[in-house]
Amino acid sequence: MQPKPLKNLNGQTCQICGDNVGLTAMGDIFVACNECAFPVCRPCYEYERKDGTQSCPQCKTRYKRHKGLAARYSNSSNLIVDPSKDLNSYGLGNVDWKERVEGWKLKQEKNMMQVTGKYSEGKGDIEGTGSNGEELQMADDARQPLSRVVPIPSSHLTPYRVVIILRLIILGFFLQYRVTHPVKDAYPLWLTSVICEIWFALSWLLDQFPKWYPVNRETYLDRLALRYDREGEPSQLAPVDIFVSTVDPLKEPPLVTANTVLSILAVDYPVDKVSCYVSDDGSAMLTFEALSETAEFARKWVPFCKKHNIEPRAPEFYFAQKIDYLKDKIQPSFVKERRAMKREYEEFKVRINALVAKAQKMPEEGWTMQDGTPWPGNNPRDHPGMIQVFLGRSGGLDTDGNELPRLVYVSREKRPGFQHHKKAGAMNALIRVSAVLTNGAYLLNVDCDHYFNNSKALKEAMCFMMDPAYGKKTCYVQFPQRFDGIDLHDRYANRNIVFFDINLKGLDGIQGPVYVGTGCCFNRQALYGYDPVLTEEDLEPNIIVKGCCGPRKKGKGSNKKYIDKKRAMKRTESTVPIFNMEDIEEGVEGYDDERSLLMSQKSLEKRFGQSPVFIAATFMEQGGIPPTTNPASLLKEAIHVISCGYEDKTEWGKEIGWIYGSVTEDILTGFKMHARGWISIYCMPPRPAFKGSAPINLSDRLNQVLRWALGSIEILLSRHCPIWYGYNGRLKLLERLAYINTIVYPLTSIPLIAYCTLPAFCLLTNKFIIPEISNFASMWFILLFISIFATGILEIRWSGVGIEDWWRNEQFWVIGGTSAHLFAVFQGLLKVLAGIDTNFTVTSKASDDDGDFAELYVFKWTSLLIPPTTVLIVNLVGIVAGVSWAINSGYQSWGPLFGKLFFAIWVIAHLYPFLKGLLGRQNRTPTIVIVWSILLASIFSLLWVRVDPFTSDDTKANSNGQCGINC
């Protein structure tokens, strides 16, 4: 029996899923909304009330409960309308909504027809029970959302918000007391402390309020499979291009990069939908040869991973696991195959290490390839573009005869006299190459040391990117960074848990997390500079309430007439630019030609560059290339788009791709997308998606932080500064505050280092920044400290962050603020105002050869160590001087001393990890650090005693005239 048609059973069609609207128990047409009668079937209506917006998609009126629905919804009765009346008369003219759901409707109809057609033959009426009913249930599951927001329990969040408000009130009264009670005999100290405290208060506001609305998210991989990846049918999952960036193989070991590439090739995703592009921005033959070896080893490694479903799929980290690898493995051959694979991997490591040893010294005539021709990249600053396809459809099956994902080596052209823009320029070259060769609808970028720890990471991202409710307005899905090889106590806060598990969760409830540079899946359309497809709700005025608190449910009396229809249409159309296919040159026939001309060929070339193949690819939102395209012509075009002059007089790096102008291109790129109205998603699967390595010794860690801080200063002094940029866009207020916080935080180093030296000056001069402490003043101090600790404890409670991680973050905030951040401020000013550039070396990612965490104790001289060491010594000297003075002055002087000692000990406690890093494993500190720090501390102390700014001339004269012991 043929399945019943999905549409036109009674003349009305659901505008969400394409199914028929259906009838009520009384035999009347089911009407979900009693205001506009927007046609929605009962399953979609129930979903919207339970897990969706709980309001009509057309008029935004809150849905009411219908007969037969669960009692947990608010009580109301059905509204029956005249079935003969045209539903358009109820207001069904919303073009924006229709465009938003049109693509999904077609996909849903196709999926439903496949299910009903597959199981209806010879099995009776599809409306029956038994297996047919189960398949209908499966079809209904395929219409369910692919993810959901899991709110933080109100029992955790409400006290947290209350304490924040109370802390804000207490802070106001505290600052009012401090400003109105100056210390006349220590006025400079008092004024410095008040200025610092006001800045700290502003810094706290910028950091705190973007965490006002934290959320968790949950994905449904089973629903994704039902909708797009049914077994036995061609997969409908979107193609994804994965980017791996590397520069110097001597500092980023090829074995590390090889493990990352192997984990990508073995990912749990259709092989014809995955392409891996490795960017070698140092044009090193070592990287090329290592990648060739990796491609050969992948033929054995990938089928082993998929056969036995192992995790993680980076061999170095899989074989290093100290777990029972037989757990959940039922194949009798597993043990034998695992031992054989481990032997193969050890041999692979020997070959890679041999290549590394050979590459330590370049021959005078330069490197030579196996065929005897010179390596084109012998001069890393002057070489042609290079592309090599190792695996993929052109050949290269695994040992089981199955196809492998495509693996492509890319080294963009470099010539003297051209600005290459470092990593951002390399990523933009990969965007263009991948668009020409494979054109995946989505991009995912990882650093060379960040491997796939979860083989289902791509599917996790697709639960958001391919979701009809989120996909069209999501610019990227950001995964948290997790690290291997960190010492147990995480001495220098390398895990950055507070940022990834608290700050980014808070931003996810507003407009989405910031882009952190790796482990991020992008929508190509967002990188091309297009605007998102926004609904009427998204186009509401960017008022303070919505901007601050994120999306909220609307009241019945809310005004619905503020939408600017022209603006809405303009935004919707901007994401689907139209191109005249007659302008595309020979060799790209087969691209989508259903759109008419919107921009002239000249304006397109000015925007994207002079490549008709690439321009045509930008209009294929679903990705892919025509099957009739000649691969040789595409490779020639790919070489063209990575030429060093391709971006001249285009919008690359300005409005398209990774944005130039800062060494932290990630913050700038994400900010530009959010300013256009895109949202981002924070995805935290139970098994971390990616893991990487981090510098665990003090010097490398400080240099890494210096680079980040310098990038923030560059953005602060640029036209893209969030303080003044993008007010005509759709950036929400709290999202803007978060971006402002990410670029001004280095400035906090100046008041911080001043505040950290104040306790020592107070102890040395016997002055204090506070007048005589009364009970009233003591109350504000106590309440402020209680509110600070309460905020931290409640943050730990709702986020699940450990108290040790929270304390390590507090400590490194002071360590970084008194060293790297301070240097970044001055270097940034020199770079922007005087044009003096600072070159950064790539952080070393060498392996541990001297035992576990040997790198933790490696000490490398850097000038960044001098300021915090000076602060430490000055405070220690101050404590000794203060206690000595109290001993000589009698018991009445101990009371005032405790307040000063408390602040000095507070500073030393925060700098304690830094002190341990200075001492190292053998408790040795480089002589130069000690000499410089003691010299600076001595100069400042002697100068202070000599000047004695808090003693008047009369007092000095009186003290000089005093008699001796007999007076």
Sequence and secondary structure as in RCSB ss.txt:
>XXXX:A:sequence
MQPKPLKNLNGQTCQICGDNVGLTAMGDIFVACNECAFPVCRPCYEYERKDGTQSCPQCKTRYKRHKGLAARYSN
SSNLIVDPSKDLNSYGLGNVDWKERVEGWKLKQEKNMMQVTGKYSEGKGDIEGTGSNGEELQMADDARQPLSRVV
PIPSSHLTPYRVVIILRLIILGFFLQYRVTHPVKDAYPLWLTSVICEIWFALSWLLDQFPKWYPVNRETYLDRLA
LRYDREGEPSQLAPVDIFVSTVDPLKEPPLVTANTVLSILAVDYPVDKVSCYVSDDGSAMLTFEALSETAEFARK
WVPFCKKHNIEPRAPEFYFAQKIDYLKDKIQPSFVKERRAMKREYEEFKVRINALVAKAQKMPEEGWTMQDGTPW
PGNNPRDHPGMIQVFLGRSGGLDTDGNELPRLVYVSREKRPGFQHHKKAGAMNALIRVSAVLTNGAYLLNVDCDH
YFNNSKALKEAMCFMMDPAYGKKTCYVQFPQRFDGIDLHDRYANRNIVFFDINLKGLDGIQGPVYVGTGCCFNRQ
ALYGYDPVLTEEDLEPNIIVKGCCGPRKKGKGSNKKYIDKKRAMKRTESTVPIFNMEDIEEGVEGYDDERSLLMS
QKSLEKRFGQSPVFIAATFMEQGGIPPTTNPASLLKEAIHVISCGYEDKTEWGKEIGWIYGSVTEDILTGFKMHA
RGWISIYCMPPRPAFKGSAPINLSDRLNQVLRWALGSIEILLSRHCPIWYGYNGRLKLLERLAYINTIVYPLTSI
PLIAYCTLPAFCLLTNKFIIPEISNFASMWFILLFISIFATGILEIRWSGVGIEDWWRNEQFWVIGGTSAHLFAV
FQGLLKVLAGIDTNFTVTSKASDDDGDFAELYVFKWTSLLIPPTTVLIVNLVGIVAGVSWAINSGYQSWGPLFGK
LFFAIWVIAHLYPFLKGLLGRQNRTPTIVIVWSILLASIFSLLWVRVDPFTSDDTKANSNGQCGINC
>XXXX:A:secstr
     SS SSS B TTT SB  B TTSSB  S TTT     HHHHHHHHHTS SB TTT  B    TTS TTS  
       TTS GGGGT   HHHHHHHHHHHHHHHHHHHHHHHHHHTTS  TTSSTHHHHHHHHHHHHTS SEEEE
E  HHHHHHHHHHHHHHHHHHHHHHHHHHHS  GGGHHHHHHHHHHHHHHHHHHHHHHGGGSS EEEEE HHHHH
HHH  TTS      EEEEEEE  TTTS HHHHHHHHHHHHT SS GGGEEEEEEETT  HHHHHHHHHHHHHHHH
HHHHHHHHT S   HHHHHT  S TTTT   TTHHHHHHHHHHHHHHHHHHHHHHHHHTTS  TT  B TTS B 
TTSSTTSB  EEEEEEBTTB B TTS B  EEEEEE  B TT    HHHHHHHHHHHHHHHHT  SEEEEEETT 
EESSTTHHHHHHHHHT TTTGGGEEEEE   EESS  TT TT TT HHIIIIIHHHHHTTT     SSSEEEEHH
HHTT      TTTTS   HHHHHH S    TT       HHHHHHHHHHTS    GGGS TT TTS   S   S 
HHHHHHHH S HHHHHHTT TT    TTS HHHHHHHHHHHTSTTTTTTS BTTTBSS  SSS HHHHHHHHHHH
TT EEEE   SS SEEE    SHHHHHHHHHHHHHHHHHHHTSTT TTTS TTTT  HHHHHHHHHHHHGGGGHH
HHHHHHHHHHHHHHHT  SS S  HHHHHHHHHHHHHHHHHHHHHHHHH   HHHHHHHHHHHHHHHTTHHHHHH
HHHHIIIII               SSTTGGGG     GGGHHHHHHHHHHHHHHHHHHHHHHHH GGGHHHHHHH
HHHHHHHHHHTHHHHHHHHTTTT   HHHHHHHHHHHHHHHHHHHHH TTS HHHHHHHHH   TT 
